[in-house]
């Protein structure tokens, strides 16, 4: 969930502020923190429906955000963002976003003279970036284990890491 002031007032975008009754919100926060498993929703007539995991995840995120005094924004995935809104959503600078748009990393539309980024494309880029970082971290951890860096003491680790980088960077070292 993103919370961006310039999204307020857009068609199909709802901004929900935290409730005034913080005591009831605190009870809900404690409840979702204590229950990580997906549950169900029960109507006043007793009818019950299972919550999809994605809906429960959104509920948890909204509750946590509201406890911090943040508003929640509900927007359709097809929402077109300005480059500044997309950069803010991704947590990067606008010039960095423009470079990513120009090199094809993130698709964009140009309905007039300004670029627009679909929210769903921003979310997809964010997910791919997270997966790439995790893959890199796993690969580095495996390489560190292969080089015996896991056996090093904390104070010797930096020196061992520098040595390993030099060894990997040498031509013909198999890297």
C-alpha positions as CSV (number, residue, x, y, z in Angstrom):
1,X,0.0,0.0,0.0
2,X,1.3,3.4,-0.9
3,X,0.4,6.6,0.8
4,X,1.0,9.6,-1.5
5,X,-0.8,12.9,-1.0
6,X,-1.0,13.7,-4.7
7,X,-3.1,10.5,-5.3
8,X,-5.9,11.9,-3.2
9,X,-8.8,13.2,-5.2
10,X,-8.1,11.0,-8.2
11,X,-10.9,8.9,-9.8
12,X,-11.1,5.4,-8.3
13,X,-8.6,6.3,-5.6
14,X,-9.8,6.2,-2.0
15,X,-7.7,7.7,0.8
16,X,-8.7,6.3,4.2
17,X,-7.4,8.1,7.3
18,X,-6.8,6.4,10.6
19,X,-9.9,6.1,12.9
20,X,-10.4,8.7,15.6
21,X,-11.0,5.9,18.1
22,X,-7.4,4.7,18.6
23,X,-8.4,2.4,21.4
24,X,-10.4,0.2,19.0
25,X,-7.5,0.3,16.5
26,X,-5.1,-0.8,19.2
27,X,-7.3,-3.9,20.0
28,X,-7.3,-4.7,16.2
29,X,-3.5,-4.2,16.0
30,X,-2.9,-6.7,18.9
31,X,-5.3,-9.1,17.2
32,X,-3.6,-9.2,13.8
33,X,-0.2,-9.3,15.4
34,X,-1.3,-12.4,17.4
35,X,-2.9,-14.1,14.4
36,X,-0.6,-14.6,11.4
37,X,-2.9,-17.2,9.8
38,X,-5.6,-16.2,7.5
39,X,-9.1,-16.2,9.0
40,X,-12.6,-15.4,8.0
41,X,-15.0,-12.5,8.0
42,X,-18.2,-12.8,9.8
43,X,-21.3,-10.7,9.1
44,X,-23.7,-9.4,11.7
45,X,-26.1,-12.2,10.7
46,X,-23.5,-14.9,11.5
47,X,-22.6,-15.6,7.8
48,X,-18.9,-16.4,7.4
49,X,-16.6,-16.2,4.4
50,X,-12.9,-17.2,4.3
51,X,-10.5,-14.3,3.6
52,X,-8.0,-14.8,0.7
53,X,-4.4,-14.6,2.0
54,X,-3.9,-11.5,-0.1
55,X,-6.8,-9.7,1.5
56,X,-5.6,-10.6,5.0
57,X,-2.2,-9.3,4.2
58,X,-3.6,-6.0,3.0
59,X,-5.7,-5.8,6.2
60,X,-2.6,-6.4,8.4
61,X,-0.7,-3.7,6.5
62,X,-3.5,-1.2,6.7
63,X,-3.9,-1.8,10.4
64,X,-0.2,-1.4,11.0
65,X,0.0,1.8,8.9
66,X,-3.0,3.3,10.6
67,X,-1.5,2.6,14.0
68,X,1.5,4.7,12.9
69,X,-0.9,7.5,12.0
70,X,-0.6,7.0,8.2
71,X,-3.5,7.0,5.7
72,X,-4.1,4.1,3.5
73,X,-4.6,4.5,-0.3
74,X,-6.6,2.0,-2.3
75,X,-6.1,2.4,-6.0
76,X,-6.7,0.3,-9.1
77,X,-3.6,-1.4,-10.6
78,X,-4.2,0.3,-13.9
79,X,-3.8,3.7,-12.3
80,X,-1.4,5.9,-14.3
81,X,1.2,7.7,-12.1
82,X,3.3,10.7,-13.0
83,X,7.0,10.1,-13.0
84,X,7.3,11.9,-9.6
85,X,4.5,9.7,-8.1
86,X,6.2,6.5,-9.5
87,X,9.6,7.6,-8.2
88,X,8.1,8.3,-4.8
89,X,6.3,4.9,-4.8
90,X,9.6,3.1,-5.7
91,X,11.7,5.1,-3.2
92,X,14.0,6.4,-5.9
93,X,14.8,9.8,-7.4
94,X,12.9,11.0,-10.4
95,X,16.0,11.2,-12.6
96,X,16.8,7.5,-11.7
97,X,13.2,6.6,-12.6
98,X,13.6,8.3,-16.0
99,X,16.7,6.3,-16.7
100,X,14.9,3.1,-15.9
101,X,12.1,4.1,-18.2
102,X,14.4,5.0,-21.0
103,X,16.4,1.8,-20.8
104,X,13.2,-0.3,-20.8
105,X,13.4,-1.6,-17.3
106,X,10.0,-0.1,-16.5
107,X,7.3,0.2,-19.2
108,X,5.6,3.6,-19.6
109,X,3.0,5.3,-21.6
110,X,3.1,8.7,-23.2
111,X,-0.5,9.8,-23.7
112,X,0.6,13.4,-24.3
113,X,4.1,14.9,-23.9
114,X,4.5,13.5,-20.3
115,X,5.5,9.9,-19.4
116,X,3.0,7.9,-17.2
117,X,3.8,4.7,-15.4
118,X,1.1,2.1,-14.6
119,X,0.9,1.3,-10.9
120,X,1.0,-2.4,-11.8
121,X,4.3,-1.9,-13.7
122,X,5.8,-0.2,-10.7
123,X,4.7,-3.0,-8.5
124,X,6.1,-5.6,-10.9
125,X,9.5,-3.7,-11.1
126,X,9.6,-3.5,-7.3
127,X,8.9,-7.3,-7.0
128,X,11.6,-8.1,-9.6
129,X,14.1,-5.8,-7.9
130,X,13.5,-7.5,-4.6
131,X,13.8,-11.0,-6.1
132,X,17.1,-10.0,-7.9
133,X,18.5,-8.6,-4.6
134,X,17.6,-11.8,-2.8
135,X,19.2,-13.9,-5.5
136,X,22.4,-11.8,-5.4
137,X,22.5,-12.1,-1.6
138,X,22.1,-15.9,-1.8
139,X,24.8,-16.1,-4.5
140,X,27.2,-14.0,-2.4
141,X,26.5,-16.2,0.7
142,X,27.2,-19.3,-1.3
143,X,30.5,-17.8,-2.6
144,X,31.4,-16.8,0.9
145,X,30.9,-20.3,2.1
146,X,32.9,-21.8,-0.7
147,X,35.7,-19.4,0.1
148,X,35.6,-20.3,3.8
149,X,34.5,-16.9,4.9
150,X,31.9,-18.3,7.2
151,X,34.6,-19.7,9.4
152,X,36.2,-16.3,9.9
153,X,36.0,-14.3,13.1
154,X,34.1,-11.0,12.8
155,X,37.3,-8.8,13.0
156,X,38.9,-10.9,10.3
157,X,35.9,-11.0,8.0
158,X,36.5,-7.7,6.2
159,X,40.1,-8.6,5.4
160,X,39.0,-12.1,4.2
161,X,36.2,-10.5,2.1
162,X,38.7,-8.1,0.4
163,X,41.0,-11.0,-0.3
164,X,38.2,-13.1,-1.8
165,X,37.1,-10.1,-4.0
166,X,40.7,-9.8,-5.3
167,X,40.8,-13.6,-6.0
168,X,37.5,-13.5,-7.8
169,X,38.5,-10.4,-9.8
170,X,41.8,-11.9,-11.1
171,X,41.7,-12.9,-14.8
172,X,41.6,-16.7,-15.2
173,X,40.4,-17.2,-11.6
174,X,37.2,-18.9,-12.9
175,X,35.0,-15.9,-12.2
